[in-house]
Every structure is written in structure tokens, then in C-alpha cells.
Amino acid sequence: MHRTLALLQCFADSPQDLAASDLARRTGLALSTAHRLLKVLTTEAFLEQDPGTARYRLGPSLAELGRLAHHRRGLHRAEPELADLAARTGATADLATRVAHHALILIGGSLDRDGARSLRRPLHSTALGKVLLAWGAAGPDLATLPLEPLTGRTITDPQDLRDELERVRTAGFALNEGESASGVRTIAVPVLDHTNRARFALALRSSPEAMASARLSWFVEQAAACATALEVLLLPPGQRRVGPRPTIALP
């Protein structure tokens, strides 16, 4: 099963159709094994093969499952809230959850802009990821977390990241100052459940000029208000947070 999942995951990391040889190389599978698994996936329409090029792309069965998951998780109810937040702030609004070592964007403006590439973002270098780590299920486990440097501002030392996550918890929000890409400022807040775990992270992203330091508190307040609404829309009544949100404390 894990080999089949590895084949499917290849398409999350590539905007292009892939040949069987590409897939075998990326997964470390023998070409004959890759061909056998690809035949099963195409028969069930999880993949489809272009008859002209013999290359593979994601199939309609995956689109069906994705659409079902989108609605059954209630994400369609959250879309208007994020659209309103983006309109009011002029920033890109995204909602993400944790998947292994990444923050996976589920809805928001990045889907429109980055729909051809993976919507997984590193945990250590993004505001979304910092929130998901800071309010994780059992505290942040950084021992196996890849800390790849993406810019000169990326945190790559585990102790520095622990210190940063403590600041995030104290402040009630996370800030990304060009740690994943230059010229980008992002703030993020948690969507909390009744155990004070971040089930989702909500981010606003723009340029440092548009999201000026003097107005940062306003952007954080707008995001926090939206996160509170999302707790009602996305979580069952018995799993909703009780009590006040984390206090916002700007430096």
C-alpha cells in the first residue's frame, strides 16, 4: 500500500504529467513494479494515462474523493469566511492543517494562485507551520523535523525554533518575516478545539509594505475573529473551544 501511496504523492510535487520511468525513479521502485501498480491505479481511475504521450496524471476518482472530503470536513462552509477576510484585509487568506512535516493548505487564496503545484508548506519556516507546532497535540517534536534553510532568515537551529514557538504561544500568533521567501510577511493564528490544540491554522499573507508593522495588530485581530468563527463552522459542538482565545500580545 505504501508504494501505491508513494506513486500518488509524486503528483503533489510535480505540476506536470509523469512518465512511468519518472515515477519509478522518484519512488525507487523497479520499473516493472511501477508499471504494475500504475495499471491498478488507472483501472480504478485514480490515475489516467494520456494515450498520446503515455504519461500519467491524477484521475477523476481522486477528484471525487477530494470533493467528498472537502464537504464532509465542512470546508465549503469556511470558504465565504476566508473570502470575506481577504477582501477586508487585502491579503491572501489561507487555512491549513498539519500533515507530517508540512502545513497543508486546504482552502484560501493560495489555491487559486498555486493550484498547479503542491500546497504543502514547511512547518519551521512558515507562520502556518509555527502555529501548528506551537499548539500541537502533544507539544512540538522537533527531533525529526527537517530544518531546511530557504532564505537567510530561516530558523535552522532546533533550540532557536523552540524559543520561537514559545514566543508564538506567548504572543498568541505567529509571524513569518521572509523566512520562506523574500519580501513576504505572514501572520497566522490557531483554530483551536476544546483541548486547546490547533486543528487548523489561519494565515494572512502580503508584503511588508501592505502589512505594515504599525497595523500588524489590526491584521492579527481580523484573523483571530475569523478563526473564532471557523471553530464553530468546522468543529462539532463537543469539540469546540471553551473560554477565551489566546491573548494577542504584540512586541
Contacts in CASP RR format, 6 or more apart in sequence:
PFRMAT RR
TARGET T0000
AUTHOR 0000-0000-0000
METHOD contacts of the structure
MODEL  1
MHRTLALLQCFADSPQDLAASDLARRTGLALSTAHRLLKVLTTEAFLEQD
PGTARYRLGPSLAELGRLAHHRRGLHRAEPELADLAARTGATADLATRVA
HHALILIGGSLDRDGARSLRRPLHSTALGKVLLAWGAAGPDLATLPLEPL
TGRTITDPQDLRDELERVRTAGFALNEGESASGVRTIAVPVLDHTNRARF
ALALRSSPEAMASARLSWFVEQAAACATALEVLLLPPGQRRVGPRPTIAL
P
3 27 0 8 1.000
3 29 0 8 1.000
3 33 0 8 1.000
3 37 0 8 1.000
4 37 0 8 1.000
4 40 0 8 1.000
4 41 0 8 1.000
6 27 0 8 1.000
6 29 0 8 1.000
7 23 0 8 1.000
7 27 0 8 1.000
7 29 0 8 1.000
7 34 0 8 1.000
7 37 0 8 1.000
7 38 0 8 1.000
7 41 0 8 1.000
8 41 0 8 1.000
8 46 0 8 1.000
8 47 0 8 1.000
8 58 0 8 1.000
8 62 0 8 1.000
10 18 0 8 1.000
10 22 0 8 1.000
10 23 0 8 1.000
10 26 0 8 1.000
10 27 0 8 1.000
11 18 0 8 1.000
11 56 0 8 1.000
11 57 0 8 1.000
11 58 0 8 1.000
12 118 0 8 1.000
12 120 0 8 1.000
13 118 0 8 1.000
15 116 0 8 1.000
15 117 0 8 1.000
17 50 0 8 1.000
17 53 0 8 1.000
17 55 0 8 1.000
17 56 0 8 1.000
17 57 0 8 1.000
18 26 0 8 1.000
18 55 0 8 1.000
18 56 0 8 1.000
18 57 0 8 1.000
19 53 0 8 1.000
19 54 0 8 1.000
19 55 0 8 1.000
19 56 0 8 1.000
20 31 0 8 1.000
20 34 0 8 1.000
20 35 0 8 1.000
20 38 0 8 1.000
20 54 0 8 1.000
20 56 0 8 1.000
21 31 0 8 1.000
23 29 0 8 1.000
23 34 0 8 1.000
23 38 0 8 1.000
23 56 0 8 1.000
24 30 0 8 1.000
24 31 0 8 1.000
24 33 0 8 1.000
24 34 0 8 1.000
27 34 0 8 1.000
29 37 0 8 1.000
38 47 0 8 1.000
38 49 0 8 1.000
38 56 0 8 1.000
41 47 0 8 1.000
42 48 0 8 1.000
42 49 0 8 1.000
42 56 0 8 1.000
44 61 0 8 1.000
45 59 0 8 1.000
45 60 0 8 1.000
45 61 0 8 1.000
46 58 0 8 1.000
46 59 0 8 1.000
46 61 0 8 1.000
46 62 0 8 1.000
47 56 0 8 1.000
47 57 0 8 1.000
47 58 0 8 1.000
47 59 0 8 1.000
47 62 0 8 1.000
48 56 0 8 1.000
48 57 0 8 1.000
48 58 0 8 1.000
48 59 0 8 1.000
48 60 0 8 1.000
49 55 0 8 1.000
49 56 0 8 1.000
49 57 0 8 1.000
50 56 0 8 1.000
50 57 0 8 1.000
70 76 0 8 1.000
70 106 0 8 1.000
73 106 0 8 1.000
73 234 0 8 1.000
74 233 0 8 1.000
74 234 0 8 1.000
75 95 0 8 1.000
75 106 0 8 1.000
75 107 0 8 1.000
75 234 0 8 1.000
77 233 0 8 1.000
77 234 0 8 1.000
78 95 0 8 1.000
78 107 0 8 1.000
78 230 0 8 1.000
78 233 0 8 1.000
78 234 0 8 1.000
79 107 0 8 1.000
79 108 0 8 1.000
81 226 0 8 1.000
81 229 0 8 1.000
81 230 0 8 1.000
81 233 0 8 1.000
82 93 0 8 1.000
82 94 0 8 1.000
82 95 0 8 1.000
82 107 0 8 1.000
82 108 0 8 1.000
82 109 0 8 1.000
82 202 0 8 1.000
82 226 0 8 1.000
83 93 0 8 1.000
83 108 0 8 1.000
84 226 0 8 1.000
85 93 0 8 1.000
85 204 0 8 1.000
85 222 0 8 1.000
85 223 0 8 1.000
85 226 0 8 1.000
86 92 0 8 1.000
86 93 0 8 1.000
86 108 0 8 1.000
86 109 0 8 1.000
86 204 0 8 1.000
88 222 0 8 1.000
89 204 0 8 1.000
89 206 0 8 1.000
89 219 0 8 1.000
89 222 0 8 1.000
90 206 0 8 1.000
90 210 0 8 1.000
91 204 0 8 1.000
91 205 0 8 1.000
91 206 0 8 1.000
91 210 0 8 1.000
91 211 0 8 1.000
91 219 0 8 1.000
92 108 0 8 1.000
92 109 0 8 1.000
92 110 0 8 1.000
92 113 0 8 1.000
92 204 0 8 1.000
92 205 0 8 1.000
92 206 0 8 1.000
93 108 0 8 1.000
93 109 0 8 1.000
93 202 0 8 1.000
93 203 0 8 1.000
93 204 0 8 1.000
93 223 0 8 1.000
93 226 0 8 1.000
94 105 0 8 1.000
94 107 0 8 1.000
94 108 0 8 1.000
94 109 0 8 1.000
94 110 0 8 1.000
94 128 0 8 1.000
94 202 0 8 1.000
94 203 0 8 1.000
94 205 0 8 1.000
95 105 0 8 1.000
95 106 0 8 1.000
95 107 0 8 1.000
95 108 0 8 1.000
95 191 0 8 1.000
95 200 0 8 1.000
95 201 0 8 1.000
95 202 0 8 1.000
95 203 0 8 1.000
95 230 0 8 1.000
96 103 0 8 1.000
96 104 0 8 1.000
96 105 0 8 1.000
96 106 0 8 1.000
96 121 0 8 1.000
96 128 0 8 1.000
96 129 0 8 1.000
96 132 0 8 1.000
96 200 0 8 1.000
96 201 0 8 1.000
96 203 0 8 1.000
97 103 0 8 1.000
97 104 0 8 1.000
97 106 0 8 1.000
97 132 0 8 1.000
97 199 0 8 1.000
97 200 0 8 1.000
97 201 0 8 1.000
98 104 0 8 1.000
98 123 0 8 1.000
98 129 0 8 1.000
98 132 0 8 1.000
98 136 0 8 1.000
99 120 0 8 1.000
101 122 0 8 1.000
101 123 0 8 1.000
101 144 0 8 1.000
101 145 0 8 1.000
101 146 0 8 1.000
102 120 0 8 1.000
102 121 0 8 1.000
102 122 0 8 1.000
102 123 0 8 1.000
103 120 0 8 1.000
103 121 0 8 1.000
103 122 0 8 1.000
103 123 0 8 1.000
103 126 0 8 1.000
103 128 0 8 1.000
103 129 0 8 1.000
103 132 0 8 1.000
103 201 0 8 1.000
104 119 0 8 1.000
104 120 0 8 1.000
104 121 0 8 1.000
105 111 0 8 1.000
105 119 0 8 1.000
105 120 0 8 1.000
105 121 0 8 1.000
105 128 0 8 1.000
106 119 0 8 1.000
106 200 0 8 1.000
110 119 0 8 1.000
110 205 0 8 1.000
111 119 0 8 1.000
121 128 0 8 1.000
121 129 0 8 1.000
121 180 0 8 1.000
122 129 0 8 1.000
122 146 0 8 1.000
122 148 0 8 1.000
122 150 0 8 1.000
122 180 0 8 1.000
123 129 0 8 1.000
123 130 0 8 1.000
123 132 0 8 1.000
123 133 0 8 1.000
123 145 0 8 1.000
124 130 0 8 1.000
124 133 0 8 1.000
124 145 0 8 1.000
124 146 0 8 1.000
124 147 0 8 1.000
124 148 0 8 1.000
124 154 0 8 1.000
124 155 0 8 1.000
124 156 0 8 1.000
124 161 0 8 1.000
125 148 0 8 1.000
125 150 0 8 1.000
125 151 0 8 1.000
125 154 0 8 1.000
125 155 0 8 1.000
125 176 0 8 1.000
125 179 0 8 1.000
125 180 0 8 1.000
126 176 0 8 1.000
126 179 0 8 1.000
126 180 0 8 1.000
126 186 0 8 1.000
126 188 0 8 1.000
126 203 0 8 1.000
127 173 0 8 1.000
127 174 0 8 1.000
127 175 0 8 1.000
127 176 0 8 1.000
127 186 0 8 1.000
127 187 0 8 1.000
127 188 0 8 1.000
127 201 0 8 1.000
127 203 0 8 1.000
127 205 0 8 1.000
128 174 0 8 1.000
128 186 0 8 1.000
128 188 0 8 1.000
128 201 0 8 1.000
128 203 0 8 1.000
129 174 0 8 1.000
129 188 0 8 1.000
129 201 0 8 1.000
130 164 0 8 1.000
130 165 0 8 1.000
130 168 0 8 1.000
130 174 0 8 1.000
130 176 0 8 1.000
130 188 0 8 1.000
131 168 0 8 1.000
131 173 0 8 1.000
131 174 0 8 1.000
131 188 0 8 1.000
131 189 0 8 1.000
131 190 0 8 1.000
131 198 0 8 1.000
131 201 0 8 1.000
131 203 0 8 1.000
132 190 0 8 1.000
132 198 0 8 1.000
132 201 0 8 1.000
133 139 0 8 1.000
133 140 0 8 1.000
133 142 0 8 1.000
133 161 0 8 1.000
133 165 0 8 1.000
134 140 0 8 1.000
134 165 0 8 1.000
134 168 0 8 1.000
134 169 0 8 1.000
134 174 0 8 1.000
134 190 0 8 1.000
134 198 0 8 1.000
135 169 0 8 1.000
135 190 0 8 1.000
135 192 0 8 1.000
135 196 0 8 1.000
135 197 0 8 1.000
135 198 0 8 1.000
136 197 0 8 1.000
136 198 0 8 1.000
137 197 0 8 1.000
140 161 0 8 1.000
140 162 0 8 1.000
140 165 0 8 1.000
142 158 0 8 1.000
142 161 0 8 1.000
142 162 0 8 1.000
143 158 0 8 1.000
145 158 0 8 1.000
145 161 0 8 1.000
147 154 0 8 1.000
147 155 0 8 1.000
147 156 0 8 1.000
147 157 0 8 1.000
147 158 0 8 1.000
147 161 0 8 1.000
148 154 0 8 1.000
148 156 0 8 1.000
149 156 0 8 1.000
150 179 0 8 1.000
150 180 0 8 1.000
150 181 0 8 1.000
151 178 0 8 1.000
151 179 0 8 1.000
151 180 0 8 1.000
151 181 0 8 1.000
151 182 0 8 1.000
153 177 0 8 1.000
153 178 0 8 1.000
153 179 0 8 1.000
154 179 0 8 1.000
154 180 0 8 1.000
155 161 0 8 1.000
155 164 0 8 1.000
155 179 0 8 1.000
168 174 0 8 1.000
169 246 0 8 1.000
170 249 0 8 1.000
171 248 0 8 1.000
171 249 0 8 1.000
171 250 0 8 1.000
171 251 0 8 1.000
172 189 0 8 1.000
172 190 0 8 1.000
172 246 0 8 1.000
172 247 0 8 1.000
172 248 0 8 1.000
172 249 0 8 1.000
173 187 0 8 1.000
173 188 0 8 1.000
173 189 0 8 1.000
173 220 0 8 1.000
173 223 0 8 1.000
173 224 0 8 1.000
173 246 0 8 1.000
173 248 0 8 1.000
174 187 0 8 1.000
174 188 0 8 1.000
174 189 0 8 1.000
174 201 0 8 1.000
175 185 0 8 1.000
175 186 0 8 1.000
175 187 0 8 1.000
175 216 0 8 1.000
176 184 0 8 1.000
176 185 0 8 1.000
176 186 0 8 1.000
176 187 0 8 1.000
176 188 0 8 1.000
177 185 0 8 1.000
177 208 0 8 1.000
178 184 0 8 1.000
178 185 0 8 1.000
183 207 0 8 1.000
183 208 0 8 1.000
184 205 0 8 1.000
184 206 0 8 1.000
184 207 0 8 1.000
184 208 0 8 1.000
185 205 0 8 1.000
185 206 0 8 1.000
185 207 0 8 1.000
185 208 0 8 1.000
185 211 0 8 1.000
186 203 0 8 1.000
186 204 0 8 1.000
186 205 0 8 1.000
186 206 0 8 1.000
187 203 0 8 1.000
187 204 0 8 1.000
187 211 0 8 1.000
187 216 0 8 1.000
187 219 0 8 1.000
187 220 0 8 1.000
187 223 0 8 1.000
188 201 0 8 1.000
188 202 0 8 1.000
188 203 0 8 1.000
188 204 0 8 1.000
188 223 0 8 1.000
189 201 0 8 1.000
189 202 0 8 1.000
189 220 0 8 1.000
189 223 0 8 1.000
189 224 0 8 1.000
189 227 0 8 1.000
190 198 0 8 1.000
190 200 0 8 1.000
190 201 0 8 1.000
190 202 0 8 1.000
190 227 0 8 1.000
190 246 0 8 1.000
191 198 0 8 1.000
191 199 0 8 1.000
191 200 0 8 1.000
191 201 0 8 1.000
191 202 0 8 1.000
191 227 0 8 1.000
191 230 0 8 1.000
191 231 0 8 1.000
191 234 0 8 1.000
191 235 0 8 1.000
192 198 0 8 1.000
192 199 0 8 1.000
192 227 0 8 1.000
192 231 0 8 1.000
192 241 0 8 1.000
192 245 0 8 1.000
192 246 0 8 1.000
193 199 0 8 1.000
193 231 0 8 1.000
193 235 0 8 1.000
193 239 0 8 1.000
193 240 0 8 1.000
193 241 0 8 1.000
194 238 0 8 1.000
194 239 0 8 1.000
194 240 0 8 1.000
194 241 0 8 1.000
194 242 0 8 1.000
196 241 0 8 1.000
199 234 0 8 1.000
199 235 0 8 1.000
200 230 0 8 1.000
200 234 0 8 1.000
202 223 0 8 1.000
202 226 0 8 1.000
202 227 0 8 1.000
202 230 0 8 1.000
203 223 0 8 1.000
204 211 0 8 1.000
204 219 0 8 1.000
204 222 0 8 1.000
204 223 0 8 1.000
211 219 0 8 1.000
216 250 0 8 1.000
217 248 0 8 1.000
217 250 0 8 1.000
220 248 0 8 1.000
220 250 0 8 1.000
221 248 0 8 1.000
224 245 0 8 1.000
224 248 0 8 1.000
227 245 0 8 1.000
228 245 0 8 1.000
231 240 0 8 1.000
231 241 0 8 1.000
232 240 0 8 1.000
END
